Amino acid sequence: MFTITKEFHFSASHQLSHLPEDHQCARLHGHNYVVVVELRAEELNVDGFVRDYGELKPFKTYIDETFDHRHLNDVLDFASTGENMARHLYEWCAGRWPETTAVKVSETPKTWAEYRP
């Protein structure tokens, strides 16, 4: 099995207003997000790749245009937890690249959420 990953970055604010008022995530705050997309294949394509990294450029465009320097509560129709973001981004990628096996989202250098069906 061959595995590749590519890392993407964006900065955004959000607020988890469904949490208790005294919870730190209930307050308006922001993160420098890191997103890692993982793709796997049993065999390499004719060029020797799982998928050419350049083919992932639409994902960077999607992140930049949809999330970067935005308030996530204004652009998402679900609670903007790292877990929900990972699933949303996985579904976006898997709809374009069937080799997608997981997406990880980091809100801080020490925290990660992963969606892997």
Secondary structure, DSSP 8 states (H G I E B T S, - for coil): -EEEEEEEEEEEEE--TTS-TTSGGGS-EEEEEEEEEEEEESS--TTS-SS-GGGGHHHHHHHHHHTTTEEHHHH-SS---HHHHHHHHHHHHHTT-TTEEEEEEEEETTEEEEE--
